[in-house]
Amino acid sequence: MSSSSETTRFLQFLVLFALGLVTFLALFSHASPGSKRFWSLQAEVDLSYDDNIINYSDFDLDLFESGGREQKFAIESKSDFITAPKFTLQLNPRILKRYASELSFTYRYKIYSKNSVKNYHFLSATVHQSLRKCGYWEFRYYFIPEYYYRNQYDQTSGEYKEAYFEKHSLTFEYGYYFKKYLKGAIGYSYRMKDFDLFDERDAQYNSIYLESIWRYWKTVKFWGEYRVNYSRAEGRDNPDPAVKDVSYDSWGVTLGSRIYGRHFLPYPAEFVTAFKFDRILFQTEKVLDEYRLGRRDNNCEIRFGLAASPLKKVRLELDYYYSTKGVTLTEESLARRLEYTSNEIRLGLRYEY
């Protein structure tokens, strides 16, 4: 999917509109003493290093470094430094007079130092509405206009080609505060991927999740999530046995904790740990698809993070992520061609106005 002039103009318009809106609000909005300001703006920038930006297996990385099958790779290096500016505008209108409302818009751009093929834009909007009896509902939407996945083999031409997709995601969540220290929520997400050249990979995703946040002590917070996903791709309905079917079912859990206090630094600080696990069950029945028939994946991610606020409106974050994929296939040698590990270190700076 090549960048179109229409997409470029849309992004330019969006940025100009956001800047104009912020200027308007800064000039004409007046909050009464003691009241919550109608708007706020967060500016963030992440600097990170990822040692496996495409999550290639060791087999593919060895092939890449040896220069074999050059058509399979569009990247210049397996690792890269990434810069990601992010801007979030939050408004606090009174949609319901008696209860607080929040409306936010986010724009993010990820820039890869060596592998510009991986650069992409991210746009999102969120509506959060408080309800009586400690409840709330939230609606989230995000859009990625163009994302490079990796080079894929095109059976028609017999060559590898760059695979891009656009992605839409809609999420609706209802939450309830059972106690001041205990929150529960249930949500539903619908996502859609649209590939430019590989129509059999176009897919729709449905997901339901349950999550809970518990903060009984002021210095410690725990959270957990359980989710199930159902994804079906266009290739499933294609009778051609050579057309791949990437459909899958999955379930997963996330567990995390955050410790607050001044134990590490002389100003407010937080220490974060999180563990994420997903079990993916591929659903293809096409016997020619040897890389997916009967395949089971175990995806794991571990995070360690430290955050501090040396100034009132400034926040610094340092995170380390370790990711791994384990694959079960009848042919073990093929499974090893799919398994990977990756490490990422991220330094973030956020300022809120």
C-alpha positions in Angstrom: 0.0 0.0 0.0 1.8 3.1 -1.2 1.2 6.5 0.5 -1.4 8.4 -1.3 -1.7 12.2 -1.7 -5.1 12.0 -0.1 -3.7 10.4 3.1 -0.9 13.0 3.2 -3.4 15.9 2.9 -5.6 14.3 5.6 -2.7 14.0 8.0 -1.6 17.6 7.3 -5.2 18.8 7.9 -5.5 16.9 11.1 -2.3 18.4 12.5 -3.2 21.9 11.5 -6.7 21.4 12.9 -5.3 20.2 16.3 -2.9 23.1 16.5 -5.6 25.6 15.6 -7.9 24.1 18.2 -5.3 24.2 20.9 -4.6 27.9 20.1 -8.3 28.7 20.2 -8.7 27.0 23.6 -5.7 28.7 25.0 -7.0 32.1 24.0 -10.7 31.8 24.8 -11.1 29.2 27.5 -11.3 30.5 31.1 -11.6 28.1 34.0 -13.0 29.5 37.3 -10.8 29.2 40.4 -10.8 25.7 41.8 -12.5 24.2 38.7 -11.0 21.6 36.4 -9.6 23.2 33.2 -11.6 22.5 30.1 -8.6 21.2 28.1 -5.1 19.9 28.5 -2.3 19.0 26.2 0.3 16.2 26.6 3.5 16.2 24.5 5.6 13.0 24.7 8.6 11.6 22.9 9.9 8.1 23.2 13.5 7.1 22.3 13.9 3.3 22.0 16.2 0.6 20.8 14.8 -2.7 19.4 17.1 -5.6 18.5 14.5 -7.3 16.3 12.2 -4.8 14.7 10.3 -7.4 12.5 10.4 -10.2 15.1 12.3 -12.5 12.7 13.3 -16.0 13.8 17.0 -16.9 14.2 16.7 -18.8 10.9 15.5 -15.7 9.0 18.1 -13.4 10.8 20.9 -15.8 9.7 19.5 -15.7 6.2 19.3 -11.9 6.2 22.9 -11.4 7.6 24.3 -13.9 5.0 22.6 -12.0 2.1 20.6 -15.0 1.0 17.2 -14.6 -0.6 17.5 -10.8 -0.7 13.9 -10.4 -2.0 12.6 -11.6 1.3 13.8 -8.6 3.2 13.1 -4.9 2.8 14.9 -3.8 6.0 18.4 -2.4 6.2 19.2 -3.8 9.6 17.6 -6.2 12.1 17.8 -3.7 14.9 17.1 0.0 15.0 16.8 3.2 17.1 13.2 4.5 17.1 11.9 8.0 17.8 8.2 8.4 18.5 6.7 11.8 19.2 3.1 11.8 20.5 0.5 14.5 21.2 -2.7 14.1 23.1 -5.4 16.7 23.4 -7.9 16.2 26.2 -11.1 18.0 26.6 -13.5 18.0 29.6 -17.0 18.8 28.2 -20.2 18.3 30.2 -22.0 15.7 28.0 -24.1 14.8 31.0 -24.5 17.7 33.4 -24.1 15.8 36.6 -21.2 13.6 35.7 -17.6 14.2 34.4 -16.8 13.6 30.7 -13.5 13.3 28.9 -12.8 13.5 25.2 -9.2 12.9 23.9 -7.4 12.8 20.6 -4.0 11.3 20.0 -1.5 11.5 17.2 1.7 9.5 17.2 4.4 9.0 14.6 7.1 6.2 14.9 10.3 7.0 13.0 13.0 4.4 12.5 16.6 5.6 12.0 17.7 3.0 9.4 14.5 1.3 8.3 12.1 4.0 7.1 9.9 1.2 5.6 8.7 0.7 9.2 7.6 4.3 9.8 3.9 4.7 10.5 1.3 7.1 11.8 -1.2 6.3 14.6 -4.5 8.3 15.2 -6.9 7.7 18.0 -10.0 9.2 19.8 -11.4 8.3 23.2 -14.7 9.2 24.9 -15.0 8.5 28.7 -18.2 9.2 30.4 -18.7 8.8 34.2 -22.1 7.4 35.4 -23.9 7.4 38.7 -23.2 4.7 41.2 -19.5 4.7 40.4 -19.8 3.4 36.9 -18.5 4.6 33.6 -18.4 3.7 29.9 -15.7 4.3 27.4 -15.4 4.3 23.6 -12.0 4.0 21.9 -11.1 4.2 18.2 -7.8 4.1 16.5 -6.6 4.0 12.9 -3.2 3.2 11.4 -3.3 4.3 7.7 -0.3 2.3 6.5 1.8 -0.3 8.4 4.6 -2.4 6.9 4.2 -6.0 8.1 7.1 -7.8 6.3 7.8 -9.1 2.8 5.5 -11.9 1.7 5.7 -14.4 -1.1 3.3 -13.7 -3.9 2.3 -16.9 -5.6 1.0 -15.2 -8.7 4.3 -13.5 -9.6 6.6 -16.0 -7.8 8.4 -13.1 -6.0 8.5 -11.6 -2.6 6.7 -8.2 -2.2 6.3 -5.7 0.6 3.1 -6.3 2.5 1.4 -3.3 4.0 -2.0 -3.0 5.7 -4.3 -0.4 7.2 -5.9 -1.1 10.5 -9.1 0.1 12.3 -10.0 -0.7 15.8 -13.2 0.0 17.9 -13.5 -0.8 21.6 -16.4 -0.3 24.0 -15.8 -0.8 27.7 -18.1 -0.6 30.8 -16.4 -0.3 34.2 -17.5 -0.1 37.8 -15.8 0.9 41.0 -16.9 -1.7 43.6 -14.8 0.1 46.2 -12.4 3.0 46.1 -9.6 0.5 45.8 -11.3 -2.1 43.4 -12.4 -1.6 39.8 -13.7 -4.1 37.4 -14.4 -3.8 33.7 -15.7 -5.7 30.7 -15.1 -4.7 27.1 -15.5 -5.7 23.5 -13.2 -4.9 20.6 -13.6 -5.1 16.9 -10.6 -4.8 14.6 -10.1 -4.9 10.9 -6.9 -5.3 8.8 -6.9 -4.5 5.1 -3.8 -5.6 3.1 -2.9 -3.9 -0.1 -1.6 -6.8 -2.2 -2.4 -9.9 -0.1 -6.2 -10.0 0.1 -6.2 -13.5 1.6 -4.7 -11.9 4.7 -7.5 -9.3 5.1 -9.0 -10.2 8.5 -11.6 -9.2 11.1 -11.0 -9.7 14.8 -13.5 -9.9 17.7 -12.3 -9.8 21.3 -13.9 -9.8 24.7 -12.0 -9.0 27.8 -12.3 -8.8 31.6 -10.0 -6.7 33.7 -9.6 -5.7 37.3 -7.5 -3.1 39.2 -6.9 -3.4 42.9 -5.2 -0.7 45.0 -5.8 -1.4 48.6 -2.6 0.3 49.8 -1.6 3.7 48.6 1.9 2.5 47.6 0.9 -0.6 45.6 -1.5 -1.3 42.7 -2.2 -4.6 41.0 -4.1 -5.3 37.7 -5.1 -8.3 35.7 -6.8 -9.0 32.4 -8.2 -12.1 30.7 -9.2 -12.0 27.0 -10.4 -14.2 24.2 -10.0 -13.4 20.5 -11.7 -14.7 17.4 -10.1 -13.9 14.0 -11.1 -15.0 10.5 -9.3 -14.1 7.3 -10.4 -13.9 3.7 -8.2 -16.8 2.7 -10.5 -19.2 4.8 -13.3 -18.8 2.2 -11.1 -19.2 -0.8 -11.4 -22.8 -2.2 -7.9 -22.7 -3.7 -5.9 -25.0 -1.4 -2.7 -23.0 -2.2 -4.2 -19.8 -0.7 -3.1 -19.4 2.9 -5.6 -19.1 5.8 -4.2 -17.1 8.7 -7.4 -17.4 10.8 -6.9 -18.2 14.5 -8.5 -18.3 18.0 -6.7 -17.2 21.1 -6.8 -16.5 24.8 -4.5 -14.6 27.0 -3.8 -13.0 30.4 -1.9 -10.0 31.6 -0.8 -9.5 35.2 1.0 -6.4 36.5 1.9 -4.3 39.5 3.0 -0.8 40.2 4.8 0.4 43.3 4.5 4.1 44.2 6.7 6.1 46.6 10.0 7.8 47.2 12.0 4.7 47.9 14.2 4.9 44.8 14.6 8.7 44.2 14.1 11.9 46.2 10.9 12.7 44.2 7.8 10.7 43.3 8.7 7.5 41.5 7.0 4.3 40.3 8.3 0.8 39.7 6.3 -1.4 37.2 6.4 -5.1 36.4 4.1 -6.8 34.0 3.7 -10.3 32.4 1.6 -10.9 29.3 0.8 -14.4 27.8 -1.2 -15.3 24.7 -2.0 -18.8 23.5 -2.8 -18.7 19.7 -4.5 -21.6 18.0 -4.5 -21.5 14.1 -7.6 -22.7 12.5 -6.6 -23.5 8.9 -7.7 -26.8 7.4 -5.6 -26.5 4.2 -3.1 -29.3 4.2 -0.7 -27.4 1.9 -0.3 -24.7 4.6 2.4 -26.5 6.5 3.4 -23.5 8.6 -0.1 -23.2 10.1 -1.9 -26.5 9.9 -2.2 -27.7 13.6 0.0 -24.8 14.8 0.0 -23.6 18.4 1.9 -20.4 19.5 2.8 -19.3 23.0 3.6 -15.5 23.0 5.1 -14.0 26.1 6.2 -10.5 27.1 7.8 -9.3 30.3 8.2 -5.7 31.2 10.2 -3.9 33.9 9.8 -0.1 34.2 10.8 2.8 36.3 9.0 6.2 36.2 9.7 9.4 38.0 8.4 13.0 38.1 11.2 15.3 38.9 9.0 18.3 38.1 5.3 18.8 38.6 4.3 18.5 34.9 7.2 16.4 33.7 7.4 12.6 33.7 10.4 10.4 32.8 9.9 6.7 32.0 12.5 3.9 31.5 11.2 0.5 30.3 12.7 -2.8 29.3 10.6 -5.4 27.3 11.5 -9.0 26.6 9.3 -10.8 24.0 9.4 -14.4 22.9 7.4 -16.7 20.7 7.3 -20.5 21.0 5.7 -22.6 18.2 4.3 -26.1 18.2 4.2 -27.8 14.8 4.3 -31.4 13.6 7.6 -30.6 11.8 9.9 -29.2 14.5 12.4 -27.8 12.0 9.6 -25.6 10.6 8.6 -24.5 14.1 12.1 -23.2 14.7 11.8 -21.0 11.6 8.9 -19.2 13.3 10.2 -18.8 16.9 11.8 -15.5 17.9 13.0 -13.4 20.8 13.4 -9.7 21.0 14.6 -7.0 23.4 13.5 -3.4 23.6 14.6 -0.5 25.8 12.5 2.7 25.9 13.2 6.1 27.4 10.1 8.4 27.5 9.7 12.0 28.4 6.2 13.5 28.9 5.1 17.1 29.5 1.6 18.1 30.3 0.2 21.6 29.8 
